[in-house]
Amino acid sequence: MLICLVGGAVRDMLLGREANDRDYLVLGATTAQFLRRFPRARQVGKAFPVFLVGGQEFAFPREGGRVACCGGAQACDLLADLGADLLARDFTINALALPLPDYPAEPDPARVRELAVGLPHSLADLDARLLRPVGPTSLDDDPLRVVRAARFLARMPDFAPHPDLVPAMARAAAGAAFAALPPERVGAEVRKALCSPAPGRLLRVLAQAGALAPWLAELAGAETIPAGPAPWHDESTLEHTAQVMDRLAGDELPCWMALAHDLGKTATPRERHPSHHGHDRLGAPLARALGQRLALPNRFIQAGELAAALHMTAARYPELRPATRVDLLDTLHRARLVEEMFRLAQADHGQDHAPLARRDLRAMLAVTLPGPLRGLGEESGRRLRELRCQALARQGAAG
Protein backbone atom coordinates (compact mmCIF):
# COMPACT_ATOMS: atom_id res chain seq x y z
CA MET A 1 0.00 0.00 0.00
CA LEU A 2 1.28 3.44 -0.92
CA ILE A 3 -0.31 6.63 0.38
CA CYS A 4 0.20 9.86 -1.55
CA LEU A 5 -0.51 13.41 -0.49
CA VAL A 6 -2.39 14.97 -3.41
CA GLY A 7 -3.79 18.26 -4.69
CA GLY A 8 -3.53 21.66 -3.10
CA ALA A 9 -1.36 20.58 -0.20
CA VAL A 10 1.42 19.52 -2.59
CA ARG A 11 0.98 22.75 -4.53
CA ASP A 12 1.35 24.82 -1.37
CA MET A 13 4.40 22.88 -0.24
CA LEU A 14 6.05 23.53 -3.61
CA LEU A 15 5.21 27.22 -3.26
CA GLY A 16 6.75 27.29 0.21
CA ARG A 17 3.40 27.95 1.83
CA GLU A 18 1.72 26.24 4.74
CA ALA A 19 -0.28 23.24 3.56
CA ASN A 20 -3.48 23.20 5.61
CA ASP A 21 -6.06 21.08 3.74
CA ARG A 22 -4.61 17.62 3.22
CA ASP A 23 -6.12 14.95 0.98
CA TYR A 24 -4.60 11.53 0.43
CA LEU A 25 -4.75 8.94 -2.34
CA VAL A 26 -4.40 5.23 -1.55
CA LEU A 27 -2.57 3.15 -4.18
CA GLY A 28 -1.90 -0.55 -4.45
CA ALA A 29 -4.44 -1.69 -1.87
CA THR A 30 -8.02 -2.87 -1.61
CA THR A 31 -10.50 -1.18 0.68
CA ALA A 32 -10.33 -4.25 2.93
CA GLN A 33 -6.56 -3.88 3.26
CA PHE A 34 -6.97 -0.18 3.97
CA LEU A 35 -9.52 -0.88 6.70
CA ARG A 36 -7.22 -3.39 8.34
CA ARG A 37 -4.58 -0.67 8.66
CA PHE A 38 -7.11 2.04 9.60
CA PRO A 39 -9.90 0.22 11.46
CA ARG A 40 -11.54 3.47 12.56
CA ALA A 41 -11.93 4.76 9.00
CA ARG A 42 -15.44 5.83 8.00
CA GLN A 43 -16.53 5.55 4.36
CA VAL A 44 -18.16 8.69 2.92
CA GLY A 45 -17.61 8.37 -0.84
CA LYS A 46 -20.28 6.91 -3.11
CA ALA A 47 -19.05 7.24 -6.70
CA PHE A 48 -15.66 5.79 -5.64
CA PRO A 49 -14.28 4.85 -2.21
CA VAL A 50 -13.44 7.78 0.08
CA PHE A 51 -12.71 7.35 3.78
CA LEU A 52 -12.32 9.77 6.69
CA VAL A 53 -9.63 9.00 9.23
CA GLY A 54 -9.18 11.45 12.08
CA GLY A 55 -10.53 14.31 9.96
CA GLN A 56 -8.27 13.48 6.98
CA GLU A 57 -9.70 12.30 3.65
CA PHE A 58 -8.35 9.18 1.94
CA ALA A 59 -9.57 8.36 -1.59
CA PHE A 60 -9.02 5.43 -3.94
CA PRO A 61 -8.15 6.17 -7.57
CA ARG A 62 -10.35 5.82 -10.60
CA GLU A 63 -9.12 3.40 -13.25
CA GLY A 64 -7.04 4.43 -16.25
CA GLY A 65 -5.17 7.62 -17.05
CA ARG A 66 -1.65 8.78 -17.77
CA VAL A 67 0.90 10.41 -15.52
CA ALA A 68 4.15 12.20 -16.30
CA CYS A 69 6.95 12.61 -13.80
CA CYS A 70 7.73 16.04 -12.41
CA GLY A 71 10.66 14.86 -10.32
CA GLY A 72 13.23 12.08 -10.11
CA ALA A 73 13.09 8.44 -11.13
CA GLN A 74 11.85 7.27 -7.74
CA ALA A 75 8.65 9.27 -8.14
CA CYS A 76 8.01 7.70 -11.53
CA ASP A 77 7.58 4.27 -9.93
CA LEU A 78 4.06 5.14 -8.77
CA LEU A 79 1.28 2.95 -10.02
CA ALA A 80 -0.19 3.95 -13.37
CA ASP A 81 -3.66 4.50 -11.93
CA LEU A 82 -2.40 7.64 -10.21
CA GLY A 83 -2.78 9.32 -13.61
CA ALA A 84 -6.55 8.89 -13.58
CA ASP A 85 -6.84 10.77 -10.31
CA LEU A 86 -4.69 13.64 -11.56
CA LEU A 87 -6.54 13.87 -14.87
CA ALA A 88 -9.84 14.16 -12.97
CA ARG A 89 -8.66 17.20 -11.01
CA ASP A 90 -9.59 20.79 -11.75
CA PHE A 91 -6.40 22.73 -12.49
CA THR A 92 -2.90 21.65 -13.44
CA ILE A 93 -1.36 23.20 -10.33
CA ASN A 94 -3.60 20.92 -8.25
CA ALA A 95 -2.82 17.81 -10.34
CA LEU A 96 0.14 16.92 -8.15
CA ALA A 97 0.96 14.01 -5.87
CA LEU A 98 3.66 13.36 -3.30
CA PRO A 99 4.32 9.70 -2.39
CA LEU A 100 4.64 9.03 1.35
CA PRO A 101 6.19 5.55 1.67
CA ASP A 102 6.49 6.03 5.43
CA TYR A 103 3.12 7.66 6.01
CA PRO A 104 2.47 9.76 8.06
CA ALA A 105 6.09 10.87 7.80
CA GLU A 106 6.77 13.42 5.07
CA PRO A 107 10.02 13.94 3.11
CA ASP A 108 12.42 16.75 3.78
CA PRO A 109 10.89 19.97 2.29
CA ALA A 110 13.98 20.33 0.14
CA ARG A 111 13.12 17.04 -1.60
CA VAL A 112 9.43 17.72 -2.29
CA ARG A 113 10.07 19.02 -5.80
CA GLU A 114 12.31 16.04 -6.56
CA LEU A 115 9.65 13.54 -5.44
CA ALA A 116 6.49 15.24 -6.70
CA VAL A 117 4.53 13.66 -9.53
CA GLY A 118 2.13 15.56 -11.75
CA LEU A 119 0.68 16.12 -15.19
CA PRO A 120 2.95 17.48 -17.96
CA HIS A 121 2.07 21.14 -17.31
CA SER A 122 1.78 21.01 -13.52
CA LEU A 123 5.21 22.24 -12.45
CA ALA A 124 5.64 24.58 -15.42
CA ASP A 125 2.31 26.29 -14.66
CA LEU A 126 3.21 26.48 -10.98
CA ASP A 127 6.53 28.14 -11.81
CA ALA A 128 4.87 30.51 -14.29
CA ARG A 129 2.06 31.31 -11.81
CA LEU A 130 -0.66 30.27 -14.26
CA LEU A 131 -4.07 28.80 -13.49
CA ARG A 132 -4.97 26.36 -16.27
CA PRO A 133 -7.72 23.72 -16.47
CA VAL A 134 -6.43 20.16 -16.57
CA GLY A 135 -8.31 19.51 -19.80
CA PRO A 136 -10.82 21.05 -22.21
CA THR A 137 -13.81 19.60 -20.32
CA SER A 138 -12.49 19.96 -16.74
CA LEU A 139 -14.86 22.81 -15.87
CA ASP A 140 -17.81 21.20 -17.63
CA ASP A 141 -17.26 18.04 -15.58
CA ASP A 142 -17.97 20.08 -12.43
CA PRO A 143 -19.24 23.61 -13.18
CA LEU A 144 -18.53 24.66 -9.59
CA ARG A 145 -14.98 24.95 -10.84
CA VAL A 146 -16.04 28.16 -12.59
CA VAL A 147 -16.45 29.85 -9.21
CA ARG A 148 -13.51 27.94 -7.78
CA ALA A 149 -11.23 29.32 -10.50
CA ALA A 150 -12.14 32.87 -9.52
CA ARG A 151 -11.71 31.95 -5.86
CA PHE A 152 -8.24 30.53 -6.50
CA LEU A 153 -7.19 33.71 -8.28
CA ALA A 154 -8.48 35.72 -5.32
CA ARG A 155 -6.52 33.53 -2.95
CA MET A 156 -3.34 33.66 -5.08
CA PRO A 157 -3.11 37.19 -6.49
CA ASP A 158 0.32 36.48 -7.96
CA PHE A 159 -1.27 33.95 -10.36
CA ALA A 160 -2.78 34.85 -13.74
CA PRO A 161 -5.44 32.97 -15.72
CA HIS A 162 -4.02 30.84 -18.51
CA PRO A 163 -5.46 31.84 -21.93
CA ASP A 164 -7.55 28.67 -21.87
CA LEU A 165 -9.18 29.43 -18.52
CA VAL A 166 -11.62 32.29 -19.08
CA PRO A 167 -13.12 30.79 -22.29
CA ALA A 168 -13.56 27.49 -20.45
CA MET A 169 -15.26 29.30 -17.59
CA ALA A 170 -17.59 31.06 -20.02
CA ARG A 171 -18.56 27.79 -21.73
CA ALA A 172 -19.25 25.98 -18.47
CA ALA A 173 -21.19 28.93 -17.01
CA ALA A 174 -23.47 28.98 -20.04
CA GLY A 175 -24.64 25.43 -19.40
CA ALA A 176 -27.69 24.39 -17.42
CA ALA A 177 -25.55 22.46 -14.94
CA PHE A 178 -23.98 25.68 -13.66
CA ALA A 179 -27.36 27.12 -12.66
CA ALA A 180 -28.35 23.76 -11.14
CA LEU A 181 -25.42 23.60 -8.71
CA PRO A 182 -26.30 23.11 -5.03
CA PRO A 183 -26.43 26.62 -3.51
CA GLU A 184 -24.40 25.53 -0.49
CA ARG A 185 -21.45 24.58 -2.70
CA VAL A 186 -21.45 27.93 -4.48
CA GLY A 187 -21.88 29.84 -1.21
CA ALA A 188 -18.95 27.98 0.32
CA GLU A 189 -16.68 29.02 -2.56
CA VAL A 190 -17.79 32.65 -2.25
CA ARG A 191 -17.10 32.62 1.50
CA LYS A 192 -13.61 31.22 0.94
CA ALA A 193 -12.94 34.03 -1.54
CA LEU A 194 -14.00 36.60 1.06
CA CYS A 195 -11.17 35.40 3.31
CA SER A 196 -8.55 35.66 0.58
CA PRO A 197 -5.85 38.33 0.07
CA ALA A 198 -7.61 39.78 -3.02
CA PRO A 199 -11.35 39.06 -2.67
CA GLY A 200 -12.33 41.62 -5.30
CA ARG A 201 -10.77 39.36 -7.89
CA LEU A 202 -13.69 36.99 -7.45
CA LEU A 203 -15.97 39.57 -9.09
CA ARG A 204 -13.47 40.73 -11.69
CA VAL A 205 -12.73 37.24 -12.99
CA LEU A 206 -16.36 36.08 -12.98
CA ALA A 207 -17.35 39.24 -14.84
CA GLN A 208 -14.58 38.67 -17.39
CA ALA A 209 -16.01 35.20 -18.03
CA GLY A 210 -19.62 36.40 -18.11
CA ALA A 211 -20.24 34.09 -15.15
CA LEU A 212 -21.77 36.38 -12.52
CA ALA A 213 -25.28 35.17 -13.35
CA PRO A 214 -27.18 33.38 -12.01
CA TRP A 215 -25.43 33.10 -8.63
CA LEU A 216 -24.28 36.72 -8.35
CA ALA A 217 -26.87 37.96 -10.80
CA GLU A 218 -27.33 41.32 -9.06
CA LEU A 219 -23.82 42.27 -10.18
CA ALA A 220 -24.13 41.01 -13.76
CA GLY A 221 -23.54 44.04 -15.96
CA ALA A 222 -22.27 46.16 -13.07
CA GLU A 223 -19.02 46.67 -15.00
CA THR A 224 -21.02 48.94 -17.36
CA ILE A 225 -22.62 51.04 -14.59
CA PRO A 226 -20.70 54.05 -13.26
CA ALA A 227 -20.11 53.94 -9.52
CA GLY A 228 -21.03 57.60 -9.19
CA PRO A 229 -20.32 61.10 -10.44
CA ALA A 230 -16.89 62.72 -10.63
CA PRO A 231 -14.81 63.63 -8.73
CA TRP A 232 -15.83 60.95 -6.24
CA HIS A 233 -15.81 58.09 -8.75
CA ASP A 234 -14.18 57.31 -12.06
CA GLU A 235 -14.73 53.53 -12.00
CA SER A 236 -17.61 51.15 -12.58
CA THR A 237 -19.88 49.86 -9.83
CA LEU A 238 -18.32 46.42 -10.13
CA GLU A 239 -14.77 47.77 -9.89
CA HIS A 240 -15.69 50.01 -6.95
CA THR A 241 -17.25 47.05 -5.15
CA ALA A 242 -14.14 44.95 -5.83
CA GLN A 243 -11.88 47.73 -4.53
CA VAL A 244 -13.85 48.06 -1.28
CA MET A 245 -13.70 44.27 -0.87
CA ASP A 246 -9.93 44.35 -1.36
CA ARG A 247 -9.59 46.98 1.39
CA LEU A 248 -11.33 44.55 3.75
CA ALA A 249 -9.38 41.52 2.54
CA GLY A 250 -9.26 38.56 4.90
CA ASP A 251 -12.14 39.72 7.11
CA GLU A 252 -15.03 37.55 5.98
CA LEU A 253 -18.15 39.31 7.26
CA PRO A 254 -17.13 42.94 6.47
CA CYS A 255 -15.95 41.73 3.05
CA TRP A 256 -19.38 40.22 2.41
CA MET A 257 -20.94 43.52 3.46
CA ALA A 258 -18.68 45.25 0.95
CA LEU A 259 -19.88 42.92 -1.81
CA ALA A 260 -23.50 43.75 -0.93
CA HIS A 261 -23.30 47.43 -0.06
CA ASP A 262 -23.78 48.98 -3.53
CA LEU A 263 -26.07 46.41 -5.13
CA GLY A 264 -28.77 49.08 -5.33
CA LYS A 265 -26.73 50.98 -7.93
CA THR A 266 -27.57 48.23 -10.40
CA ALA A 267 -31.28 49.02 -9.93
CA THR A 268 -31.27 52.84 -10.23
CA PRO A 269 -32.67 54.35 -13.46
CA ARG A 270 -29.99 54.38 -16.14
CA GLU A 271 -31.13 57.76 -17.43
CA ARG A 272 -30.06 59.26 -14.09
CA HIS A 273 -26.58 57.75 -14.07
CA PRO A 274 -23.99 58.48 -12.81
CA SER A 275 -26.19 59.51 -9.86
CA HIS A 276 -27.69 56.74 -7.74
CA HIS A 277 -30.19 58.44 -5.45
CA GLY A 278 -32.00 55.92 -3.30
CA HIS A 279 -29.62 53.05 -4.03
CA ASP A 280 -29.42 52.22 -0.33
CA ARG A 281 -33.18 51.64 -0.21
CA LEU A 282 -33.12 49.66 -3.47
CA GLY A 283 -30.14 47.58 -2.44
CA ALA A 284 -31.46 46.08 0.79
CA PRO A 285 -33.86 43.53 -0.80
CA LEU A 286 -31.27 42.70 -3.46
CA ALA A 287 -28.69 41.91 -0.79
CA ARG A 288 -31.15 39.71 1.07
CA ALA A 289 -32.04 37.82 -2.11
CA LEU A 290 -28.37 37.29 -2.93
CA GLY A 291 -27.54 35.93 0.52
CA GLN A 292 -30.53 33.59 0.43
CA ARG A 293 -29.67 32.35 -3.07
CA LEU A 294 -26.19 31.38 -1.86
CA ALA A 295 -27.66 29.66 1.23
CA LEU A 296 -25.51 31.82 3.51
CA PRO A 297 -26.01 31.87 7.29
CA ASN A 298 -28.67 34.25 8.61
CA ARG A 299 -25.99 36.50 10.10
CA PHE A 300 -24.53 37.07 6.62
CA ILE A 301 -27.95 37.68 5.10
CA GLN A 302 -28.76 40.27 7.76
CA ALA A 303 -25.33 41.89 7.50
CA GLY A 304 -25.60 42.24 3.72
CA GLU A 305 -29.05 43.73 3.94
CA LEU A 306 -28.03 46.25 6.60
CA ALA A 307 -24.85 47.11 4.68
CA ALA A 308 -26.89 48.02 1.63
CA ALA A 309 -29.49 49.96 3.63
CA LEU A 310 -27.26 51.83 6.11
CA HIS A 311 -23.77 52.28 4.67
CA MET A 312 -24.53 55.80 3.47
CA THR A 313 -25.91 56.79 6.87
CA ALA A 314 -22.84 55.39 8.63
CA ALA A 315 -20.57 57.28 6.22
CA ARG A 316 -22.23 60.58 7.26
CA TYR A 317 -22.14 59.78 10.96
CA PRO A 318 -20.67 63.10 12.25
CA GLU A 319 -23.43 65.02 10.42
CA LEU A 320 -26.30 63.01 11.92
CA ARG A 321 -28.71 64.36 14.51
CA PRO A 322 -28.71 62.63 17.91
CA ALA A 323 -31.99 60.83 17.12
CA THR A 324 -30.63 59.42 13.86
CA ARG A 325 -27.45 58.31 15.60
CA VAL A 326 -29.48 56.56 18.29
CA ASP A 327 -31.59 54.72 15.73
CA LEU A 328 -28.57 53.70 13.68
CA LEU A 329 -26.54 52.50 16.65
CA ASP A 330 -29.51 50.70 18.19
CA THR A 331 -30.07 48.76 14.96
CA LEU A 332 -26.39 47.89 14.56
CA HIS A 333 -25.90 47.01 18.22
CA ARG A 334 -28.84 44.63 18.20
CA ALA A 335 -27.38 42.98 15.07
CA ARG A 336 -23.85 42.95 16.58
CA LEU A 337 -22.58 44.83 13.54
CA VAL A 338 -21.36 48.19 14.87
CA GLU A 339 -17.66 47.57 14.24
CA GLU A 340 -18.26 45.85 10.91
CA MET A 341 -20.46 48.66 9.58
CA PHE A 342 -17.98 51.37 10.40
CA ARG A 343 -15.13 49.33 8.93
CA LEU A 344 -17.18 49.14 5.73
CA ALA A 345 -17.91 52.87 5.81
CA GLN A 346 -14.21 53.63 6.16
CA ALA A 347 -13.26 51.28 3.30
CA ASP A 348 -15.98 52.86 1.16
CA HIS A 349 -15.46 56.55 1.94
CA GLY A 350 -12.10 56.82 3.66
CA GLN A 351 -13.11 58.37 6.98
CA ASP A 352 -12.95 56.45 10.26
CA HIS A 353 -16.03 57.32 12.31
CA ALA A 354 -15.77 54.25 14.55
CA PRO A 355 -14.26 56.10 17.57
CA LEU A 356 -17.14 58.60 17.60
CA ALA A 357 -19.69 55.83 17.17
CA ARG A 358 -18.14 53.84 20.03
CA ARG A 359 -18.29 56.90 22.30
CA ASP A 360 -21.94 57.47 21.47
CA LEU A 361 -22.79 53.81 21.93
CA ARG A 362 -21.25 53.81 25.42
CA ALA A 363 -23.30 56.86 26.32
CA MET A 364 -26.46 55.25 24.94
CA LEU A 365 -26.00 51.98 26.78
CA ALA A 366 -25.32 53.81 30.04
CA VAL A 367 -28.86 55.24 29.97
CA THR A 368 -31.42 53.32 32.04
CA LEU A 369 -35.12 53.88 32.53
CA PRO A 370 -36.35 55.08 35.94
CA GLY A 371 -38.44 52.46 37.71
CA PRO A 372 -41.87 54.02 37.01
CA LEU A 373 -41.17 54.01 33.26
CA ARG A 374 -40.35 50.31 33.05
CA GLY A 375 -42.72 47.61 31.94
CA LEU A 376 -44.91 49.92 29.86
CA GLY A 377 -44.37 48.19 26.53
CA GLU A 378 -43.99 50.53 23.57
CA GLU A 379 -44.14 53.55 25.87
CA SER A 380 -41.04 52.34 27.71
CA GLY A 381 -39.22 51.95 24.40
CA ARG A 382 -40.20 55.45 23.31
CA ARG A 383 -39.05 57.03 26.59
CA LEU A 384 -35.76 55.11 26.52
CA ARG A 385 -35.08 56.41 23.03
CA GLU A 386 -35.82 59.98 24.18
CA LEU A 387 -33.41 59.68 27.10
CA ARG A 388 -30.73 58.27 24.85
CA CYS A 389 -31.18 61.13 22.37
CA GLN A 390 -30.86 63.62 25.21
CA ALA A 391 -27.67 61.92 26.40
CA LEU A 392 -26.07 62.18 22.96
CA ALA A 393 -27.19 65.80 22.60
CA ARG A 394 -25.58 66.69 25.97
CA GLN A 395 -22.44 64.84 24.97
CA GLY A 396 -22.28 66.70 21.67
CA ALA A 397 -22.82 70.05 23.36
CA ALA A 398 -20.03 69.27 25.80
CA GLY A 399 -17.70 68.45 22.89
N, C-alpha and C positions, 0 to 999 in steps of 0.2 A: 504494500500500500504506500502510495506517495501522496502527500498533501501539499498543495500549492497555494500560496497567497496569490489572489488574482484581483484585477481591476484597479480601482482608484487608489487603493493602499500602495500598490507597487508604483503607480504613477507618482504619488506624493513622495515616496522614498527616493525615487530617481530625481525628483526636483529638490530634494533636501528639505522637504516639509514634513511636519508631523503627520503620520498616517493614523487617522482615528477610526474610520469605518473599515473593518476588516472582513473580507469574504474569502472563503476557502473552497478549493476544488479538490475532490477526492479522485485519485487515479489508481487503476490497477487493483481494485477491490470491489467486492459485491457489497450490497447494503447489509447483508448478514455479517460479513467480516467487519464492516465499519461499526456495527452495533456491538459486536463483541469487544472492540477496543473502547467504544464510547457507550456504555450501557445506559447512560442517562440521556442519550440523545432523543430528541422529539421530532418526528417527521412533520413538516409543514408544507412541503411541495406536492403538487398534484400532477402537473404536466411531466415533470421528471423529479427524481428524488432530491429533496432538500431537507436538511436536518438542522436543528438548533441545539447547540451544546454550550451551556454557560453564557448565553447571549450572543455567541458567534454563529455565523451561518456557514454550513458545509453543504456544497452541492455536488452532484454527480454529473459527468459530462454527457452531452448529447452525442450521438454517433456520427462519425464522418468528419470531414474538414481537413484543412491543411494548415501547417504552422511553419513559420520560418524563424530561424534563430536570431536573436538580437545580441547574444553574448557568446561565450566560449563553447567548446565542444561538449562539455559536461551538460550544459543546459539543453543541448540538442538531443539528449537521450530520453527526453520525456516521451510518454506514449503519444501515438499519433492522434488519439481522440481529443487531446488538448486543443487541437486546431478548431474543432467544432464549437467549443465553448468560446474561443476568442472571436471566431467569425460571427457568433450570435450577439456580440456586444455592440454597444452603441457607437462609440468613437474610437479611433485608432489609439489614442493615448490611454484609453481604458482597456485595450485589448492586450494586456500584459499579464504575465504570470511569473512567479518566483517560487521555484521548488524548495521545499523545506524537508529534506530527508530526515532531519532530527526534530521534527515538530514536537513541541512548540518553539524550539530554539530557532533563531533567525541568523543568517550569515552576517558577517562583518559588513557594516554599511558601505565600506569601500569596495566590496565585491558584488554589491547588488546589480550594478550595470553589467558586470561580467556574467552573472548567472541568469539574468532576466531573459525571458522568452516572450516573443510577441509576433504580431503580424508584420509584413514587410515594411509598412510605413510607420510603425508605432514609435520607434526611437527617433526617427528622422523628424516626425511631426512634433514630438516632445521637445527636441532640440530647437526646432524652428518656431515653437510656440504657436502651433496651428491646431485648430479643432476641426477634424475631418470625420465624416461618417465612415464606418467600417466598409460599407458597400452601398450600392445605388438604392437598395430598398431598406436600409437599416432603419430609417425614420418611419417608413410605411409599416414596417413590422410592428412597431410600437409607437404610435403618434405622440405619446407623452414625451418622446425624445425631442419633439419640437420645442417644448417649453424647457426641457432639461438642457438643451443646447444653449439657450439664452441664459439659463441659470448658471451653467458652467462658465460662460464668458463674463458673467457678473462676479462670480467667485474668483476668476483668474484674469484680472484685467490686463495682464501682460500677454495674453493669448489673443490671436486674431482668428476670425472664421476662414477656413479654407474656401477657395472659390466654389467648391462643390456644396458647401454647407447651406447657404441661404437658399439656393434653388431647391435643394432637397427639403428644407423646412417648408417652403412655399407649397411644394407638391403635396406633402403629407398633410399640411394644414387645410388644404382644399378638399380633402376627403371626408366622407361621412364619419369615419372612425375617430377623427380628431374631435368632432363635436360630441361624440358618444362616449368619451372617456369618463371614468368615474370622477366626480367633482373632487373627492377627497385627494386623489392622486395629483390633480392639477394644483389644488390649493397647497399641498405639501411642497411642491416645487416652487411655487411663488413665495411661500414663507422662507424657504431656504435661501432664495435670492435676496430677500430683505435683510438677511444676516450677513451678506457678502460685502467685500470691500468696495464694490461698484454696483450697487443695486439698480441704479438708473439704466444700466446696460440691458437689463431684462426688457424694458420697454423699447429701447432703441433697436435692439436686435429683432424682437418680435415685429415691430413696425416695419423694419427693413424687409422682412419675409412676408409681410401681409398677413401675419398670424396672430394679431391681437384679438380678432373675433374668432369664435364666439365667447371665449372665456374672459377676456378683458375688453369686451365689446364697447364699453363706454369710452374707451380711449382710441378706438379705431378711427382713423382720420384726424386725430388730434395734432398730427404733424403738419396739417394744413391750416390750423386755427391759430391766429396770433395769441400770445399769452396776455397781451394788454397793450395799451398805447405807449409810445415813446414819451419821455425818456426812461420810463420804468422797465420796459420790456423791449427786446429786439429779437426774441426767440419765439418758437411755437409753444403751444400749450403742452405738447408732449415733451419737448426738450426742457421746458421750465420744470415740469413735474419730475423728470429724470434728474435734473440738477439738484432740486430740493431733496430728493431721495438720496443722492450721493452725499449731500452734506450731513445726512443722518445715518450714514453707512454703519452697518453692524448693530444697530439698535432696532430690533424687529418691530415693535409696536409703533414708535414714532415714524419709522420708515413706511409702514403701512398707511399711517395717517397722511404722510406726504403723498403717497400714490393716490389717495382718495380726495385730497383737499380741493383740487381744482376741477373735479369732474364736471361741475356745473357749467364750466366754460364751453363744454362741447354741446350744451343745450341752449345757449343764448342765441338770439336771432342773428344770423350771419350779416344781415344788412346793417347791424349796429357795431360790428367788429371794427376796430380792435377793443371796443369797450365791452364789458361783461357785467353790467349792472344786474344784481339779483342772482349771480351765479352761486352764491352761498346757499340761498334758498333752493335753487334748482338742483344743487349737487347732493343734498342730503339723501333724498330717495335713491339717487343713482348709486351712491356709496353703499347704501344698505343692500340694494339689489346685487351689487358686485360681490360683497362679502358673503351673501347667502348663496350665490351661484357657485362660489369656490368652497362652500361648506366650511367656512372659517369659524372659529369659536365665537361665541356671543360677544366676548370682550372686544374682539377685533371688529365685529360688525358695528357695535356701538361706537367704538373709537373712530372708525372711518366716517360714520354718519355725523358725529359731533365735529370731526375735523372739517368736513365740508361745510357744515352749518355755521361754525363759530370761529374759524381761523381768522377771518377779517376782523371780527370783534376783538379777539385776543391781540391782533397786531396793532390795534388802536388803543390799547389798554390805558395809557396815561391820559387820553382825552375823554375817557368815559366818565359819566356821572356816577356818584356813589351807588345809586340804585341799580344801574346797569352792571357795575362791578360786582355787586352782591349777587345778582342773578347769574352772572357768568360763573363766578367762583363757586356758587352753590351747586350749579349743574356739574361743573368739572370735579368738584370735591366728591360729590355723590358717586360719580363714575370712576373715581380714582385716576383722573387724567389731567390734573393740574400741571404737573411737571412736563408731561408729554405734549400738552397743547402749547405751552410756551416755548418748548424746544422747537416745535414745528413752526411757530410764529417767527422765531428768530431765524431759522433756516430759510423761511420764505421771504422775510422782509429785512432781516439784518439786525434788528434791534432786540436786545435782551430785556424783556419786561418781567422776567421771572422774579427777581428780587422784590420788586414793588408788589407783584401779585402775592408772593409769600407773606409779605408784611401785612397786606390787607386780609389775607386769609386768617392769619393769627388773630388779628383784631376781631374779625367776624366770629371765629369759633370761641373767643373769650366771652362773648355776649351770652347771657342766660336770661330766661324769662323769670320775672318775679312770680312767686307762688300763686297769687290770685289769677294770673294770666295763663296758667298751665291747664292742660286738659280740656281746652275749649275748641278742639278740632281746628277747622280752617281759620277761626279767629286767632288762635294761638300762633299759627303759622304766619298770618298777616302781621301780627304785632312783633314777632321775632324778626321778620324782615325789616320792619320799620326801625327797630332798635339797632340792627346791624347797619343799616344805611346811615343812621345818626352817628354810629361809632366811626365809620369810614369818613364821614364828613368832618367830624372833629379832628380826626387824624390828619386829613388833608389840610385843614385850616392851621394845624399846628406845625405843618411842614414835616 
